[in-house]
Amino acid sequence: MTRTRTAGVALLAALAVAGGLAACADDDAGAASLAELQASASASPSLSDDEQEKQQVIEEAEEFLAEFRQVEADAGNDGFTRWPTLANEYWGSELAQGMVPAYQEMAGKGQYTTGAPELVSSEVTDYVAAEAGHEQVEIASCLDTSSLHMHKKDGSEIPLPVDAERSAVVHRLEHQGEENSWRVIESTPQDGSC
């Protein structure tokens, strides 16, 4: 279930922008880095068809999340006015219900961001393949927000909704069918610093 505690916490989720992912987890065998999986796949054809398919799905989810984070960064830097694109192409319906009011509020106040969080670490923490084309991938990221700044309409800076320079956020992505794209169905800021 999507958690939206306050507009400030929703803002943190909205500002969770960063690059690609560093690691992925195997269903039952613990974590293996994406680089290790790719090296294994290219070094030897010993990956089963299921493992190759899983790797491909995770790579697609990672690419979608990187694109999503860039669109979120652009939306914040443009005064939070691009929420219709996020709602129509990136957010799942429950997440959109929580995020649209926060974006509308910030846009209405003329708030905007400069800079962007930098990815410190990221890993796939869950993978669910109930049916082909409807997989879910959960990704936990640690973000450095020290270069991210939020501003009022007049340009004066206002504090971010978190005190720590590093914060964690967990995104859950769901594929929307074999011929469709992904959606971010949950974006949950974690308590404390990472």
C-alpha positions as CSV (number, residue, x, y, z in Angstrom):
1,M,0.0,0.0,0.0
2,T,1.3,3.5,-0.9
3,R,2.3,5.6,2.1
4,T,1.9,9.3,1.9
5,R,2.4,10.7,5.4
6,T,2.5,14.4,4.6
7,A,3.2,16.7,1.7
8,G,6.7,17.0,2.9
9,V,7.3,13.2,2.9
10,A,5.6,13.1,-0.5
11,L,8.0,15.7,-1.6
12,L,10.9,13.5,-0.6
13,A,9.5,10.7,-2.6
14,A,9.0,13.1,-5.5
15,L,12.6,14.3,-5.2
16,A,14.1,10.7,-5.1
17,V,15.9,11.2,-8.4
18,A,19.1,9.5,-9.3
19,G,20.9,7.3,-11.9
20,G,20.7,3.5,-12.5
21,L,21.0,0.7,-10.1
22,A,24.0,-1.1,-8.7
23,A,22.8,-4.5,-7.6
24,C,20.0,-7.0,-7.8
25,A,18.9,-9.9,-5.6
26,D,18.3,-13.5,-6.6
27,D,15.0,-15.0,-5.4
28,D,16.3,-17.5,-2.9
29,A,20.1,-17.5,-3.1
30,G,20.9,-14.1,-1.7
31,A,22.2,-11.0,-3.5
32,A,24.3,-11.0,-6.6
33,S,25.4,-7.9,-8.3
34,L,24.0,-7.1,-11.8
35,A,27.6,-6.9,-13.1
36,E,28.2,-10.4,-11.8
37,L,25.1,-11.7,-13.5
38,Q,26.0,-10.0,-16.8
39,A,29.6,-11.3,-16.6
40,S,28.2,-14.8,-15.9
41,A,25.8,-14.5,-18.8
42,S,28.4,-13.3,-21.2
43,A,31.2,-15.6,-20.0
44,S,29.2,-18.8,-20.1
45,P,25.8,-19.8,-21.5
46,S,25.1,-21.6,-18.3
47,L,22.3,-19.2,-17.2
48,S,19.0,-21.0,-17.5
49,D,16.2,-19.5,-19.6
50,D,14.4,-18.4,-16.4
51,E,17.5,-16.7,-15.1
52,Q,18.1,-14.9,-18.4
53,E,14.5,-13.8,-18.5
54,K,14.6,-12.6,-14.9
55,Q,17.8,-10.6,-15.7
56,Q,16.2,-9.0,-18.7
57,V,13.1,-8.0,-16.6
58,I,15.3,-6.5,-13.9
59,E,17.3,-4.5,-16.5
60,E,14.0,-3.2,-18.0
61,A,12.8,-2.1,-14.6
62,E,16.2,-0.4,-13.9
63,E,16.0,1.5,-17.2
64,F,12.4,2.6,-16.5
65,L,13.3,3.7,-13.0
66,A,16.2,5.8,-14.3
67,E,13.9,7.4,-16.8
68,F,11.3,8.0,-14.1
69,R,13.8,9.7,-11.8
70,Q,14.9,12.0,-14.6
71,V,11.3,13.0,-15.3
72,E,10.8,13.6,-11.6
73,A,13.9,15.8,-11.4
74,D,12.8,17.8,-14.4
75,A,9.3,18.2,-12.9
76,G,10.8,19.6,-9.7
77,N,13.1,22.0,-11.6
78,D,10.2,23.2,-13.7
79,G,8.0,24.1,-10.7
80,F,6.2,20.7,-10.2
81,T,4.0,21.4,-13.2
82,R,4.7,18.2,-15.1
83,W,2.6,16.0,-12.8
84,P,0.2,15.0,-15.6
85,T,3.1,13.3,-17.4
86,L,4.1,11.5,-14.2
87,A,0.5,10.5,-13.4
88,N,-0.2,9.3,-17.0
89,E,3.1,7.5,-17.8
90,Y,5.0,6.7,-14.6
91,W,2.9,6.5,-11.4
92,G,0.5,3.7,-10.7
93,S,-3.0,4.8,-9.8
94,E,-2.6,4.6,-6.0
95,L,0.7,6.4,-6.0
96,A,-0.8,9.1,-8.3
97,Q,-3.7,9.6,-5.8
98,G,-1.1,10.5,-3.1
99,M,1.3,12.4,-5.2
100,V,-0.9,14.6,-7.5
101,P,-2.2,16.7,-4.6
102,A,1.4,17.3,-3.3
103,Y,2.6,18.3,-6.8
104,Q,-0.5,20.6,-7.3
105,E,0.2,22.2,-3.9
106,M,3.9,22.9,-4.6
107,A,3.1,24.1,-8.1
108,G,0.3,26.4,-6.8
109,K,2.8,28.0,-4.3
110,G,5.3,28.5,-7.1
111,Q,7.9,26.2,-5.5
112,Y,10.7,24.6,-7.5
113,T,13.9,22.7,-7.0
114,T,17.5,23.2,-8.2
115,G,20.0,20.4,-8.3
116,A,19.2,16.7,-7.8
117,P,20.0,14.0,-5.3
118,E,22.9,11.7,-6.2
119,L,22.6,7.9,-5.9
120,V,24.8,6.5,-3.2
121,S,23.7,2.9,-3.5
122,S,20.8,0.9,-4.8
123,E,19.7,-2.7,-5.0
124,V,16.8,-4.9,-6.0
125,T,15.3,-6.1,-2.8
126,D,12.3,-8.1,-4.2
127,Y,11.4,-9.7,-7.4
128,V,7.9,-11.2,-8.0
129,A,7.2,-13.0,-11.3
130,A,3.6,-14.1,-10.8
131,E,2.9,-14.0,-14.6
132,A,4.9,-13.0,-17.6
133,G,4.4,-9.3,-18.3
134,H,3.1,-8.6,-14.8
135,E,6.4,-8.8,-12.8
136,Q,7.1,-6.6,-9.8
137,V,10.6,-5.3,-8.9
138,E,11.3,-3.5,-5.6
139,I,14.4,-1.3,-5.5
140,A,15.9,0.3,-2.3
141,S,18.1,3.4,-2.9
142,C,20.2,5.6,-0.7
143,L,20.3,9.2,-2.0
144,D,22.6,12.1,-1.1
145,T,20.4,15.2,-1.1
146,S,23.2,17.7,-0.3
147,S,23.1,19.3,-3.8
148,L,19.3,19.4,-3.9
149,H,17.7,22.8,-3.0
150,M,14.1,23.8,-2.8
151,H,12.9,27.4,-3.4
152,K,9.9,29.6,-2.9
153,K,8.4,31.5,-5.9
154,D,10.6,34.5,-5.0
155,G,13.8,32.4,-5.2
156,S,14.4,32.2,-1.5
157,E,15.5,28.8,-0.3
158,I,13.3,26.6,2.0
159,P,14.4,23.5,3.9
160,L,13.9,20.1,2.5
161,P,11.5,17.9,4.4
162,V,14.3,15.8,5.7
163,D,17.2,16.8,7.9
164,A,19.7,14.2,6.9
165,E,21.9,14.6,3.8
166,R,21.4,11.0,3.0
167,S,17.9,9.4,2.8
168,A,16.5,6.1,1.7
169,V,13.6,5.5,-0.5
170,V,12.0,2.2,-1.7
171,H,10.3,2.0,-5.1
172,R,8.1,-0.9,-6.2
173,L,7.6,-1.1,-10.0
174,E,5.1,-3.3,-11.7
175,H,5.0,-4.3,-15.4
176,Q,1.6,-3.5,-16.9
177,G,1.4,-6.3,-19.4
178,E,3.7,-7.7,-22.1
179,E,2.9,-4.9,-24.6
180,N,2.9,-2.2,-22.0
181,S,5.4,-0.3,-19.9
182,W,6.2,-0.3,-16.2
183,R,4.6,1.9,-13.5
184,V,6.0,2.9,-10.1
185,I,3.2,1.7,-7.8
186,E,4.9,2.6,-4.5
187,S,7.5,5.2,-3.5
188,T,8.2,5.0,0.3
189,P,10.7,7.2,2.1
190,Q,12.4,5.3,4.9
191,D,13.0,6.7,8.4
192,G,16.5,7.7,9.3
193,S,19.6,8.2,7.3
194,C,21.3,5.6,5.1
